[in-house]
Amino acid sequence: MQFITHNQDDLIRSSGTHLQGCITDTSYMTLVSIFGEPMKDGFDNYKSDAEWLVQFEDGTVATIYNWKNGKNYCGDEGTPTSQIREWMIGGYTGDAVDLVKTAIRNKTIGDALRKKEVA
């Protein structure tokens, strides 16, 4: 599965994307290992602490972000970004959710196979 992120192309269009679903029990570091560092600016950093913008090879656009559970929105009571495990997935269609979940699953399977090879 091929994709690019905001780290490779800052012209990926995400205007008009909206919530399509969510992923749970996925760490910030897992997302960084798959999609690279999150965006530095250009997103709602009042209600979100991290956001990724991804375009898959079929043209599907996905945004991955936390929503109102981090320190930017909740202050000291918020979850530190590195500990957030629930992420929203935005897009133009529900395909965005399926593709993000597939990318995460592929990474998880690949990691498990590598561990098995080492053992």
C-alpha positions as CSV (number, residue, x, y, z in Angstrom):
1,M,0.0,0.0,0.0
2,Q,1.5,3.3,-1.1
3,F,0.8,6.7,0.3
4,I,2.3,10.1,0.8
5,T,1.9,12.5,3.7
6,H,2.1,16.2,4.4
7,N,5.8,15.4,5.0
8,Q,6.3,14.7,1.3
9,D,3.7,17.0,-0.2
10,D,2.3,20.0,1.5
11,L,-0.3,20.5,-1.2
12,I,-2.5,17.5,-0.3
13,R,-6.0,18.9,-0.3
14,S,-8.0,18.2,2.8
15,S,-10.5,21.1,2.8
16,G,-14.0,19.6,3.3
17,T,-12.9,16.4,4.9
18,H,-14.9,15.4,7.9
19,L,-15.1,12.7,10.6
20,Q,-15.5,9.2,9.1
21,G,-14.5,7.0,12.0
22,C,-11.9,6.4,14.7
23,I,-9.2,4.1,15.8
24,T,-8.5,3.1,19.4
25,D,-5.6,1.5,21.1
26,T,-3.2,3.0,18.7
27,S,-0.2,4.8,20.1
28,Y,1.2,8.1,18.9
29,M,4.5,6.4,18.2
30,T,2.8,3.8,16.0
31,L,1.4,6.6,13.9
32,V,4.7,8.4,13.8
33,S,6.4,5.2,12.7
34,I,3.9,4.7,9.8
35,F,3.1,8.3,8.7
36,G,6.1,10.3,10.0
37,E,5.9,13.3,12.3
38,P,2.6,15.1,12.5
39,M,1.9,18.5,11.0
40,K,3.5,21.5,12.7
41,D,0.8,23.9,11.7
42,G,-2.2,24.3,9.4
43,F,-4.7,22.3,11.6
44,D,-7.0,23.1,14.6
45,N,-4.3,23.1,17.3
46,Y,-6.8,24.3,19.9
47,K,-8.9,21.1,19.8
48,S,-6.2,18.8,18.5
49,D,-2.6,18.2,19.5
50,A,-1.4,16.2,16.5
51,E,-2.6,15.7,13.0
52,W,-1.5,13.7,9.9
53,L,-2.6,14.3,6.4
54,V,-2.3,11.2,4.1
55,Q,-3.1,10.6,0.5
56,F,-3.2,7.0,-0.6
57,E,-2.3,5.7,-4.1
58,D,-6.0,5.6,-5.1
59,G,-6.4,9.3,-4.3
60,T,-8.2,8.8,-1.0
61,V,-7.4,11.5,1.5
62,A,-7.3,10.8,5.2
63,T,-6.7,13.0,8.2
64,I,-5.7,11.4,11.5
65,Y,-6.0,13.6,14.7
66,N,-6.9,13.6,18.3
67,W,-10.0,15.6,19.3
68,K,-10.5,17.5,22.5
69,N,-8.6,15.0,24.7
70,G,-5.1,16.5,24.8
71,K,-3.4,19.3,26.6
72,N,-4.2,21.9,24.0
73,Y,-7.9,21.7,24.7
74,C,-8.0,20.3,28.3
75,G,-4.9,22.1,29.7
76,D,-3.2,20.2,32.5
77,E,-6.0,17.7,32.7
78,G,-5.4,16.6,29.1
79,T,-3.6,13.5,28.0
80,P,0.0,14.1,26.9
81,T,0.2,13.6,23.1
82,S,2.6,10.7,23.5
83,Q,0.0,8.9,25.6
84,I,-3.1,9.4,23.4
85,R,-4.5,6.2,22.1
86,E,-7.8,7.3,20.4
87,W,-7.6,9.0,17.1
88,M,-10.2,10.4,14.7
89,I,-10.0,9.7,11.0
90,G,-11.4,12.3,8.6
91,G,-11.8,12.0,4.9
92,Y,-14.2,12.5,2.0
93,T,-15.5,8.9,2.3
94,G,-15.3,6.0,4.6
95,D,-12.6,4.5,2.5
96,A,-10.2,6.7,4.5
97,V,-10.9,4.7,7.6
98,D,-10.4,1.4,5.9
99,L,-7.1,2.5,4.4
100,V,-5.7,3.9,7.6
101,K,-6.6,0.8,9.5
102,T,-5.0,-1.3,6.8
103,A,-1.8,0.7,7.0
104,I,-1.7,0.2,10.8
105,R,-2.5,-3.5,10.5
106,N,0.3,-4.0,7.9
107,K,2.7,-2.3,10.2
108,T,1.7,-4.4,13.1
109,I,1.9,-7.6,11.1
110,G,5.3,-6.6,9.7
111,D,6.6,-5.9,13.2
112,A,5.4,-9.2,14.5
113,L,7.1,-11.1,11.6
114,R,10.4,-9.3,12.1
115,K,10.3,-10.1,15.8
116,K,9.7,-13.8,14.9
117,E,12.6,-13.8,12.5
118,V,14.9,-12.4,15.2
119,A,13.8,-14.9,17.8
